[in-house]
Amino acid sequence: MKSAFPLFLFLFLFLLAGCVSAPVPEVPVARDPLTPEQRVAAIHAAAGADDRELAVQPLRDPRIEDLRETAQQARAVRDFAAAADALNQALLLVPEDPAVLQERAEVALLQGDYARADTLAQRAFQLGSQVGPLCRQHWETVRQVRQHELAVQPPLPARHAPEDAAQHTARAATAQAAIAEAESRRDACTVPVIERM
C-alpha cells in the first residue's frame, strides 16, 4: 500500500500555488524631460535682451551686491546650497528686493524645490515692477514650475476606473490652464517701446 503523503504534498503545493497572486504591475514613474538648469535657462531667455526697454534697477547696498556675487559664483560651480545661503543672508537685509527674491527662486528651482520657487517668484512680482524683464522672469519661473508639475503628474495606470480617467484628465486640464495663465501674465509684462522722433 502506497503512502498518502506524496498525494497530500501534491495537494498542499497545488493549493499553496493558488494563493500566490499575480504580480502587481508597476506604475510608470513620470519624469520631467527638462533639467532644472534648462528651466532656469528658459527663465533667463524670457527676460530678453532689448536695450530699448525700460528696466528699473534700485540703488544697491554693497553688502547685498557682495552676497549676490557670492551666490552667482556658487551657482557657477553648482554649489546650490551655498548660493541659497548667500541669497538668504541678502534677504535678511532686504526682504522685499524683487531681484534678490527672483535669484533665490531660481536657486530653489535648481535645488528641486519647485513650490518654494513658485512662492518666491510670485512674491517678487507682488513687490516689484509689473512690467519689464524682471517681471517676465517672475512669471516664466511660475510657468516653469507649472510645466514641471504637469510633466511629473503620475500617468494613468493601465487598469483604471472611468472616474480615475476623468480625474486624471481634469488635473491635466487644470495644469494646462495654469501654464497658459502664467504665459499670459509673462507676456503682459512686455510694454511696447515708444519710438521717439
Secondary structure, 3 states (H helix, E strand, C coil): CCCCHHHHHHHHHHHHHHHCCCCCCCCCCCCCCCCHHHHHHHHHHHHCCCCCCCCCCCCCCHHHHHHHHHHHHHHHCCCHHHHHHHHHHHHHHCCCCHHHHHHHHHHHHHCCCHHHHHHHHHHHHHHCCCCCHHHHHHHHHHHHHHHHHHHCCCCCCCCCCHHHHHHHHHHHHHHHHHHHHHHHHHHHCCCCCCCCC
